[in-house]
Amino acid sequence: MTMSASMLVIVGLISSGVLLTFLSPLVFRETKRSRSLDRRLGVARRQAGMPATKITRWRVGDTAGMSLRALGLSLARLGSMLIPISGKERDKIARLLLNAGFDRQDALSLFLSVKLGCALIFASLAATVALQLEIVSENTLLVVVAGALGLVVGGISPEYVLRKLAAHRQRKMEAALPHALDLLVMCLETGLTFERALAIVAEELRVIEKNLANEFRIIDAEMRVGRDRRSVLQDYYQGCEMDGLRDLSMAVIQGDRYGTPVAQATRNIAEGERVQRAARITAQAARLPALMTLPMLLFVVPGTMVLVAGPAFLNALTALSGLGK
């Protein structure tokens, strides 16, 4: 019975893979975000993420590495086509990858391939564990259910990890944003243009907070390739998740449109970020009593009760034993 169940699981996985391979190009299409502008910005973005002193040296053995890399990317793109999600969901995952710091053009394909691989691995492990249990292995339906649960858990896990990485990166950027805005105000008040001030802030901020410096470099790189500053900032405003950077983009857009001083608006944004950070710390501190209630009930109260009531309980037992005699 165990052998037939294992063969059924293997045949089911193979048939599902073949079915997805043939149907996915017809049902699901790759996202259409690879536009000509993205190809133009690819070189500038890669250069913006590199240190100024980094020099690439080509060797003879690099050709094999490049071919293996191209083969791996092709397999990743093929694997990403097998993920049954819509174009809207792909756009959401691509935005989440950008928020997590993965700004490569093939990041979506790589992530979807990892998602597919984790789903298949978890499904295989769950089915294998289910086959090792005598109670479950006797029922083929339970083995299939275990494999399906492993498939779901494996498909959800990479996205959960990605959300955690994006949240951690955003917290680090929010902590460094007020200082970056102060430096930007100093550069603007000395008479520098916004583009030049942004490049200086990105260069100086690289040692303190590399993620925020990369965000500034990306904006600067997109403006240096010839795009209009207003359109660049509008696109960044729509795709950014940080309120401070969104406010900065809107302040610069309004400054170009209405002639309002950008330096003063940036100073106000920095001050507002500090106030919001203090409010977040205060809210987290206010939550501590509620968060500590359950651990205290589980670990502190039992020990305290034993220390306080233990001697009295032992004395009561001694007295009761004496009455029995």
NORPE-V652757 format. One record per backbone hydrogen bond with DSSP energy under -1.0 kcal/mol. CO is the residue of the C=O (numbers start at 1). NH is the residue of the N-H. Records with the same first field share a line. If there is no record, write none. Layout:
BEGIN
CO: NH + NH
END
This chain:
BEGIN
1: 5
2: 6
3: 7
4: 8
5: 9
6: 10
7: 11
8: 12
9: 13
10: 14
11: 15
12: 16
13: 17
14: 18
15: 19
16: 20
17: 21
18: 22
19: 23
20: 24
23: 27
24: 28
33: 35
35: 39
36: 40
37: 41
38: 42
41: 45
42: 46
43: 47
44: 48
45: 49
51: 54
59: 62
60: 63
61: 65
62: 66
63: 67
64: 68
65: 69
66: 70
67: 71
68: 72
69: 73
70: 74
71: 75
72: 76
73: 77
74: 78
75: 79
76: 80
77: 81
79: 82
80: 83
83: 85
86: 90
87: 91
88: 92
89: 93
90: 94
91: 95
92: 96
93: 97
94: 98
95: 99
96: 100
97: 102
98: 101
101: 103
104: 107
106: 110
107: 111
108: 112
109: 113
110: 114
111: 115
112: 116
113: 117
114: 118
115: 119
116: 120
117: 121
118: 122
119: 123
120: 124
121: 125
122: 126
123: 127
124: 128
125: 129
126: 130
127: 131
128: 132
133: 137
134: 138
136: 139
139: 143
140: 144
141: 145
142: 146
143: 147
144: 148
145: 149
146: 150
147: 151
148: 152
149: 153
150: 154
151: 155
152: 156
153: 157
156: 160
157: 161
158: 162
159: 163
160: 164
161: 165
162: 166
163: 167
164: 168
165: 169
166: 170
167: 171
168: 172
169: 173
170: 174
171: 175
172: 176
173: 177
176: 180
177: 181
178: 182
179: 183
180: 184
181: 185
182: 186
183: 187
184: 188
185: 189
187: 192
188: 191
193: 197
194: 198
195: 199
196: 200
197: 201
198: 202
199: 203
200: 204
201: 205
205: 209
209: 213
210: 214
211: 215
212: 216
213: 217
214: 218
215: 219
216: 220
217: 221
218: 222
219: 223
220: 224
221: 225
222: 227
223: 226
228: 232
229: 233
230: 234
231: 235
232: 236
233: 237
234: 238
235: 239
236: 240
242: 246
243: 247
244: 248
245: 249
246: 250
247: 251
248: 252
249: 253
250: 254
251: 255
252: 256
253: 257
254: 258
255: 259
261: 265
262: 266
263: 267
264: 268
265: 269
266: 270
267: 271
268: 272
269: 273
270: 274
271: 275
272: 276
273: 277
274: 278
275: 279
276: 280
277: 281
278: 282
279: 283
280: 284
281: 285
282: 286
283: 287
287: 291
288: 292
292: 296
293: 297
294: 298
295: 299
296: 300 + 301
300: 304
301: 305
302: 306
303: 307
304: 308
305: 309
306: 310
309: 313
310: 314
311: 315
312: 316
313: 317
314: 318
315: 319
316: 320
317: 321
318: 322
319: 323
320: 324
END
